[in-house]
Amino acid sequence: MAQEQRRLGQFFMPKLRSNSKMPKENEDPSLKLKDRLNKFNNILLQAGHAHVGKTRPRNRDCWMNPAVKTAIKKRNSLRRKVAKKRKEWLDACEEAQGLIDEAK
């Protein structure tokens, strides 16, 4: 019968053994919802600890000092008015990049 259904192009799915109303083998029907959720969360945490990689946090913005920050703010504010203040914006870009390179 399954081969006939496949030949006809119909989707065939075997009947599931467990009924959704009946508890599964590893579930205790006497557990409350809160207990089952705690058990599920613990299983997820264990799997995460076992399989998810660990990294060391790095301080990536160690070069960002107050002088660099103000230069970047000045450059970005001039970028909004670049049509009228192109020369000032280019000077601010050079200044900001110089401070960034110096700080790094």
C-alpha positions, -999 to 999 in steps of 0.1 A, spaced: 0 0 0 28 24 8 44 18 -25 11 25 -42 8 58 -24 43 67 -34 37 58 -70 6 79 -70 26 109 -57 7 111 -24 25 119 8 29 89 30 35 92 67 35 61 90 11 61 119 26 75 150 29 50 178 23 73 207 -9 92 212 -6 128 223 -30 123 251 -10 95 267 23 102 286 55 92 270 78 66 285 102 91 301 75 114 314 60 111 349 23 120 346 22 130 383 47 159 377 32 193 377 38 217 348 62 238 367 83 207 376 83 195 340 94 229 328 122 229 354 133 195 342 132 206 306 152 237 314 178 217 332 182 193 303 186 223 279 212 239 302 232 206 305 232 203 267 243 239 262 271 235 287 283 203 270 281 214 234 284 252 232 319 266 229 333 291 253 351 324 244 370 349 264 356 384 264 380 410 250 381 447 254 379 459 218 375 496 224 406 501 245 417 528 220 385 548 224 396 576 247 378 609 253 399 628 227 391 602 200 354 602 210 350 640 207 369 639 173 345 612 160 314 631 172 327 663 155 334 644 123 299 627 124 281 660 131 299 677 102 290 647 79 254 657 82 263 692 68 288 680 43 271 699 14 279 732 30 310 724 51 329 699 30 364 714 39 357 713 76 344 677 73 375 665 55 398 682 81 377 665 109 381 631 91 419 635 90 420 646 126 398 617 138 417 591 118 450 605 131 439 603 167 425 567 162 458 556 146 478 572 174 456 556 201 459 522 186 
